[in-house]
Amino acid sequence: MRKLMTSNDLVKIVKDGCTVTGTGFSFMTPEELFIALEESFLETGHPRDLTILVPGGAGNLRGKGFDHFAHDGFIKKVIAPYYNLTPALANMVLEERVEAYMLPAGALAQLLRDIGAKRPGLITHVGLGTFADPRVEGGALNSRSKERLTEIIEIDGKEYIRYKPIHIDVALIKVTTADGFGNCTMEKEAGFLTTLPMAIATHNCGGKVIVQAERVASIDTLKPQRVLVPGILVDGIVIARPENHWMTWREQYNPARSGEVRVAALDLPPVEMGPEKVVARRAIYQLEPGEVVNLGAGMPEYISSVTWEEKIFDKIILTVEAGMIGGVPGFGLQFNTASNPYAIIDQSFQMDLYDGGGNDASCVGFAQIDEQGNVNVSKLNSRIPGVGGFLNVFPRSKKRVHCGGFTAGKSKIEIRDGKLNIIEDGNVIKFVKKVNQITLNGSYINNFTVPTVIITERAVFHYSKDDGMVLVEIAPGVDLKKDILDKMEFQPVISKDLKQMPSELFDERMLNLCGREPWKDYTLQG
């Protein structure tokens, strides 16, 4: 098996100055390969001055994933959509110790296909008028970052962004099984992410594709329909130690996440009553049975648990940007996976679905919203959460729902006797005069769909081009001036028909949605 190699062999392949890419998010991280490169740099000082291209955002907040690369001299440039799970890498960016860029996750996933096909880059509407637009920031995250990775072009009188191709020298990929020729299957992985486009892009750049596998099989023993990466693309196979080959950061293996089996019970505990549950419940009131719904990171993650608790998870199709369709999406360090999914597809094609408006609703978080409807989720003064797939899943969705706390920072908010009780409020205002960074351009998205709904634990707003920011609902127990208007940097329009948020949202008891219209008699099978 000439392609079988050790971690030491990998180190010889990655040269100083290489551009290295790799799979991974909350799953699919080639941890064994990342560790080998980090150990080599710390021991020898090589490889050094790497550029890392991160289509996902692999990290566990505790030094794993792409945080293995967070050493001065190890990397000179990073291109990624998501920095929230890699705090050491994010600190390098904030401290201007590395050249850094942020591009949308969907754009990077799709760009890999264009790199592989030798096309002139990705041409898309995604990112117009935002931080990715070269007329705004061009994706640059600090003053060291001078390169222009995007440009504006015009086709048939319409503007588009061109994301320029990036040359790749080495791809590091996690798989389950590899045969002696390098054919790879992923039967025990939670998804595929950008594995195949990444392998093709790297191969066609003349680079090397190295896979981290759990096991090696004899050649010709793998079922061809299960081969996700053909051996013609693979240059080396490293067998991982079990501790470096977990399915997700929290589970070594769970067949319900890979779709190998469908489990009858997921043993999910009910969501504790609090602001998160109120927001998730209210968001579900925006949805209809049978709709295709994307869930973003943060407070929207609680929606999946509430749909399970209310026994309506099988009456709606929840999706996440990594490629999972149906089932119950994971949360926390298992976000972007799903238990009992109906389908798992390549991330780049999932982004195609979203970019074209193929989802009925998208529920995403927010860090800041201003009076022009601009939204920031990607960069604050003291940290860089990142954009992730936000710009793909949200703008062209038929329904757009923001879910989040009204303020940020340390707070103590209780739900008692059917009312919201704000004991200690967060000291960070989120409804601001001007956002720190334009992740989503308010004027641009209003060209496409119905008003955006913004749901917090104490208030619900509608935002539209014609009416601006309109307060339409207020929680029971909340003082309009003290708890809402005084905690905003701009004055919203107060609806003439201002209502109280439904009282049942603040009740400890289940909503019994599965026994109520329109959910009661609906089945996906028709």
Residue pairs with C-beta under 8 A, 6 or more apart in sequence:
1 180
1 216
1 237
3 178
3 180
3 181
3 182
3 231
3 234
3 235
3 236
3 237
4 180
4 216
4 236
4 237
4 239
5 210
5 236
5 237
5 238
6 238
7 32
7 33
7 35
7 36
7 238
8 36
9 236
9 238
10 33
10 36
10 37
10 210
10 236
10 238
11 36
11 37
11 40
11 46
11 47
13 170
13 208
13 210
13 235
13 236
14 20
14 37
14 47
14 50
14 169
14 170
15 47
15 169
16 46
16 47
16 48
16 49
16 50
17 47
17 48
17 49
17 50
17 51
17 76
18 47
18 50
18 51
18 169
18 170
19 50
19 51
19 52
19 53
19 166
19 167
19 168
19 169
19 170
20 37
20 50
20 51
20 52
20 53
20 168
20 169
20 170
20 171
20 172
21 52
21 53
21 54
21 55
21 168
21 170
21 171
21 172
21 198
21 202
22 29
22 30
22 33
22 34
22 52
22 54
22 58
22 66
22 171
22 172
22 173
23 29
23 30
23 55
23 56
23 58
23 172
23 173
23 174
23 193
23 194
23 195
23 198
24 30
24 56
24 57
24 58
24 65
24 66
24 174
24 193
25 56
25 57
25 58
25 82
25 85
25 193
25 322
25 335
25 336
26 58
26 85
26 190
26 248
26 249
26 330
26 333
26 334
26 335
26 336
26 337
27 189
27 190
27 191
27 247
27 248
27 249
27 257
27 334
27 336
27 337
28 56
28 58
28 174
28 189
28 190
28 191
28 192
28 193
28 195
29 58
29 64
29 65
29 174
30 172
30 173
30 174
30 211
30 212
30 240
31 64
31 65
31 174
31 212
31 240
31 244
31 245
31 246
32 212
32 238
32 240
32 241
32 244
32 245
33 172
33 210
33 212
33 238
34 64
34 65
34 66
34 68
34 69
34 172
35 68
35 244
36 238
37 47
37 68
37 69
38 68
38 69
38 71
38 74
40 46
40 47
41 47
41 48
41 71
41 73
41 74
42 71
45 73
47 74
48 73
48 74
49 73
49 75
49 76
50 69
50 74
50 75
50 76
51 75
51 76
51 77
51 78
51 79
52 66
52 69
52 75
52 77
52 78
52 79
52 80
53 79
53 80
53 108
53 166
53 168
54 66
54 78
54 79
54 80
54 81
54 82
54 108
55 81
55 105
55 108
55 109
55 112
55 193
55 194
55 198
55 347
56 81
56 82
56 105
56 193
56 194
56 322
56 347
57 65
57 66
57 80
57 81
57 82
57 83
57 84
57 85
57 86
57 105
57 386
57 388
58 64
58 65
58 66
58 85
58 86
59 65
59 66
59 67
59 84
59 85
59 86
59 87
59 89
60 85
60 249
60 333
61 85
61 87
61 333
63 88
64 249
65 85
65 86
66 78
66 80
66 86
66 89
67 86
67 87
67 88
67 89
69 75
69 78
69 89
70 86
70 88
70 89
70 91
70 92
72 92
72 97
75 92
75 98
76 98
76 99
77 98
77 99
77 100
77 101
78 89
78 92
78 93
78 98
78 99
78 100
78 101
79 100
79 101
79 102
79 103
79 108
79 139
79 149
79 166
80 86
80 89
80 100
80 101
80 102
80 103
80 386
81 102
81 103
81 104
81 105
81 107
81 108
81 386
81 387
81 388
81 389
82 105
82 385
82 386
82 387
82 388
83 89
83 90
83 93
83 102
83 384
83 385
83 386
84 90
84 297
84 383
84 384
84 385
84 386
85 333
87 383
90 383
90 384
92 98
92 100
93 100
93 141
93 142
93 384
94 142
94 382
94 383
94 384
96 142
96 143
96 144
98 144
99 142
99 144
99 145
99 146
99 147
100 140
100 141
100 142
100 144
100 145
101 139
101 140
101 141
101 145
101 147
101 149
102 131
102 132
102 139
102 141
102 378
102 379
102 384
102 386
102 387
103 127
103 132
103 139
103 149
103 150
103 163
103 387
104 126
104 127
104 132
104 387
104 388
104 389
104 390
104 391
104 392
105 321
105 347
105 351
105 387
105 388
105 389
105 392
106 126
106 321
106 348
106 351
106 354
106 355
106 389
106 391
106 392
106 393
107 122
107 124
107 126
107 127
107 132
107 163
107 391
107 392
108 163
108 194
109 193
109 194
109 197
109 347
109 348
109 351
110 122
110 124
110 348
110 351
110 352
111 121
111 122
111 163
111 165
111 166
112 194
112 197
112 198
112 200
112 201
112 348
113 197
113 200
113 201
113 348
114 120
114 121
114 122
114 165
115 165
115 166
115 168
115 201
115 204
115 205
116 197
116 200
116 201
116 203
116 204
117 204
118 204
119 165
120 162
120 165
121 162
121 163
121 164
121 165
122 162
122 163
123 153
123 155
123 160
123 161
123 162
124 160
124 161
124 163
124 355
125 160
125 161
125 355
126 132
126 161
126 355
126 391
126 392
126 395
127 133
127 150
127 161
127 391
128 159
128 160
128 161
128 441
128 444
129 136
129 438
129 441
129 443
129 444
130 136
130 391
130 438
130 439
130 440
130 441
130 444
131 137
131 139
131 378
131 379
131 387
131 437
131 438
131 439
132 138
132 139
132 150
132 161
132 387
132 391
133 150
133 152
133 161
134 148
134 150
134 151
134 152
134 161
135 152
136 438
137 437
138 148
138 149
138 150
139 149
139 150
140 146
140 147
141 379
141 384
148 164
149 163
149 164
149 166
150 161
150 162
150 163
150 164
151 161
151 162
151 164
152 159
152 160
152 161
152 162
153 159
153 160
153 161
153 162
154 160
167 205
168 198
168 201
168 202
168 205
168 207
169 202
169 205
169 207
169 208
170 202
170 207
170 208
170 209
170 210
171 198
171 199
171 201
171 202
171 207
171 208
171 209
171 210
172 210
172 212
173 184
173 195
173 198
173 199
173 209
173 210
173 211
173 212
173 229
174 189
174 211
174 212
174 245
175 184
175 185
175 186
175 189
175 195
175 211
175 212
175 213
175 214
175 228
175 229
176 184
176 185
176 186
176 187
176 188
176 189
176 213
176 214
176 215
177 184
177 185
177 187
177 213
177 214
177 215
177 216
177 217
177 222
178 184
178 185
178 211
178 213
178 215
178 216
178 217
178 234
178 237
179 216
179 217
179 218
179 219
179 220
179 221
179 222
179 231
180 216
180 217
180 218
180 219
181 219
181 231
181 234
182 211
182 229
182 230
182 231
182 232
182 233
182 234
182 235
182 237
183 219
183 222
183 227
183 229
183 230
183 231
183 234
184 211
184 213
184 227
184 228
184 229
184 231
184 234
185 222
185 223
185 226
185 227
185 228
186 192
186 195
186 228
187 226
187 258
187 260
188 214
188 247
188 253
188 255
188 258
188 260
189 247
189 258
190 247
190 248
190 254
190 257
190 258
190 337
190 338
191 322
191 323
191 324
191 336
191 337
191 344
191 347
192 228
192 323
192 344
192 345
192 346
192 347
193 322
193 323
193 346
193 347
194 346
194 347
194 348
195 228
195 229
195 346
196 228
196 229
196 346
197 346
197 348
199 209
199 229
199 233
199 234
200 233
202 208
202 209
202 233
203 209
203 232
203 233
208 235
208 236
209 229
209 233
209 234
209 235
209 236
210 234
210 235
210 236
210 237
210 238
211 229
211 234
211 236
211 237
211 238
212 238
212 240
212 244
212 245
213 237
213 238
213 239
213 240
214 239
214 240
214 245
215 239
216 237
216 239
242 252
246 252
246 253
247 253
247 254
247 257
247 258
248 254
248 257
248 330
248 333
248 334
248 337
249 333
249 334
250 332
250 333
250 334
251 257
251 334
254 339
255 261
255 263
256 262
256 263
256 266
256 339
256 340
257 330
257 334
257 337
257 338
257 339
257 341
259 340
259 341
259 344
262 340
263 339
263 340
266 308
266 328
266 339
266 340
268 305
268 308
268 309
268 328
270 305
270 309
271 277
271 280
271 302
271 305
271 306
271 309
273 415
273 508
274 413
274 414
274 415
275 405
275 413
275 415
275 420
275 457
276 299
276 302
277 302
277 306
277 415
278 415
278 420
278 457
278 475
278 501
278 505
278 506
279 299
279 302
279 403
279 404
279 405
279 455
279 456
279 457
280 299
280 300
280 302
280 303
280 305
280 306
280 403
281 306
281 505
281 511
282 455
282 460
282 501
282 502
282 505
283 300
283 303
283 363
283 401
283 403
283 455
284 303
284 306
284 307
284 310
284 312
284 513
285 502
286 361
286 363
286 399
286 401
286 453
286 455
287 293
287 316
287 361
287 399
288 360
288 518
289 312
289 315
289 316
289 518
289 519
289 522
290 315
290 316
290 317
290 522
290 524
291 316
291 317
291 360
291 361
291 399
292 317
292 319
292 325
292 358
292 359
292 360
292 361
293 303
293 316
293 317
293 318
293 319
293 359
293 360
293 361
293 362
293 363
294 319
294 320
294 321
294 354
294 359
294 361
294 362
294 363
294 364
294 393
294 394
294 397
295 301
295 303
295 304
295 318
295 319
295 320
295 329
295 363
296 321
296 362
296 363
296 364
296 365
296 388
296 389
296 390
296 393
296 394
297 335
297 364
297 365
297 388
298 364
298 365
298 403
298 404
299 365
299 403
299 404
299 405
300 363
300 364
300 365
300 403
301 329
301 331
301 332
301 335
302 331
303 318
303 363
303 403
304 313
304 318
304 328
304 329
304 330
304 331
305 328
305 331
307 313
307 316
307 318
307 328
308 328
309 510
310 510
310 511
310 512
310 513
310 514
311 513
311 514
312 513
312 514
312 519
313 327
313 328
314 523
314 524
315 514
315 519
315 522
315 523
315 524
317 325
317 326
317 342
317 524
318 326
318 327
318 328
318 329
318 338
319 325
319 326
319 329
319 350
319 359
320 329
320 335
320 336
320 337
320 338
321 336
321 347
321 350
321 351
321 354
321 388
321 389
321 392
321 393
322 336
322 337
322 347
322 350
323 344
323 345
323 346
323 347
323 349
323 350
324 336
324 337
324 338
324 341
324 343
324 344
325 341
325 342
325 343
325 344
325 345
325 350
326 338
326 340
326 341
326 342
326 343
327 338
327 339
327 340
327 341
327 342
328 338
328 339
328 340
329 335
329 336
329 337
329 338
330 336
330 337
330 338
330 339
351 389
351 392
352 358
353 359
354 362
354 389
354 392
354 393
354 396
354 397
355 392
355 396
356 396
357 396
357 397
357 398
357 448
357 449
359 393
359 397
359 398
360 397
360 398
360 399
361 397
361 398
361 399
361 400
361 401
362 393
362 394
362 397
362 399
362 400
362 401
363 401
363 402
363 403
364 377
364 390
364 393
364 394
364 401
364 402
364 403
365 377
365 402
365 403
365 404
366 375
366 376
366 377
366 402
366 404
366 430
366 454
367 376
367 377
367 378
367 380
367 385
367 404
367 408
367 430
368 375
368 376
368 380
368 430
368 431
368 432
368 435
368 436
369 375
369 376
369 402
369 430
369 431
369 432
369 435
369 454
369 463
369 469
370 431
370 432
370 433
370 434
370 435
370 442
370 490
371 433
371 468
371 469
371 490
371 492
372 442
372 443
373 442
373 443
373 445
373 446
373 452
373 463
373 465
373 468
373 469
374 434
374 435
374 438
374 440
374 441
374 442
375 402
375 435
375 438
375 439
375 440
375 442
376 435
376 436
376 437
376 438
376 439
377 385
377 387
377 388
377 390
377 439
377 440
378 384
378 385
378 386
378 387
378 390
378 437
378 439
379 385
379 436
379 437
379 439
380 436
381 436
387 439
390 439
390 440
391 439
391 440
394 400
394 440
394 445
395 440
395 444
395 445
395 448
395 449
396 448
396 449
397 449
398 449
398 450
399 449
399 450
399 453
400 445
400 449
400 450
400 452
400 453
401 452
401 453
401 454
401 455
402 452
402 453
402 454
402 455
403 455
404 430
404 455
404 456
405 411
405 426
405 430
405 456
405 457
406 426
406 430
406 431
406 456
406 457
406 458
406 459
406 484
406 487
407 425
407 426
407 427
407 428
407 429
407 430
407 487
408 426
408 428
408 430
409 426
409 427
409 428
410 424
410 426
410 427
411 422
411 424
411 425
411 426
412 423
412 424
413 420
413 421
413 422
413 423
413 424
413 425
413 457
414 420
414 421
414 423
415 421
415 506
415 508
418 476
418 503
418 506
418 507
419 475
419 476
419 477
419 506
420 457
420 458
420 475
420 476
420 477
420 478
420 506
421 477
422 458
422 478
422 483
425 483
425 487
429 487
429 488
429 489
431 469
431 487
431 488
431 489
431 490
431 492
432 489
432 490
433 489
433 490
442 463
443 465
445 452
446 464
446 465
450 464
451 462
451 463
451 464
451 467
452 462
452 463
452 464
453 460
453 461
453 462
454 460
454 461
454 462
454 463
457 475
458 474
458 475
458 478
458 483
458 484
459 471
459 473
459 474
459 475
459 478
459 484
459 501
460 471
460 472
460 473
460 474
460 501
461 469
461 470
461 471
461 472
461 492
462 469
462 470
462 472
463 469
463 470
464 470
467 493
468 492
468 493
469 490
469 492
469 493
470 492
470 493
470 494
470 495
471 484
471 492
471 493
471 494
471 495
471 498
472 495
472 497
472 498
472 499
473 498
473 499
473 500
473 501
474 480
474 484
474 498
474 499
474 500
474 501
475 500
475 501
475 506
476 500
476 501
476 503
476 506
478 484
480 494
485 491
485 492
504 511
505 511
513 519
514 520
